[in-house]
């Protein structure tokens, strides 16, 4: 069984400061090939959600195949969506 591809998209921003890595709403990243472009703090939070999605799990209260999470920087609070890419 091949692991599904995962796309990470910056979908919202809640904090008062700009992202220290320059990420903006609408930025997307392929988890497997572009993860080095994503802020390490956000990637740290993304990892367990990606694993949950890749191995058949679901996040309660979220649409199937998706996980919404925030970066941990309280001044920035970027909101990301991880989703399985179906081709």
BELCOR-V85158 format. One record per run of one state. SS is the DSSP state (h for helix, s for strand, l for the rest). FROM is the first residue (numbers start at 1). TO is the last residue. If there is no record, write none. Layout:
BEGIN
<<SS | FROM | TO> <SS | FROM | TO>>
END
This chain:
BEGIN
<<l | 1 | 4> <s | 5 | 13> <l | 14 | 27> <s | 28 | 30> <h | 31 | 37> <l | 38 | 39> <h | 40 | 54> <l | 55 | 65> <s | 66 | 70> <l | 71 | 77> <s | 78 | 85> <l | 86 | 87>>
END
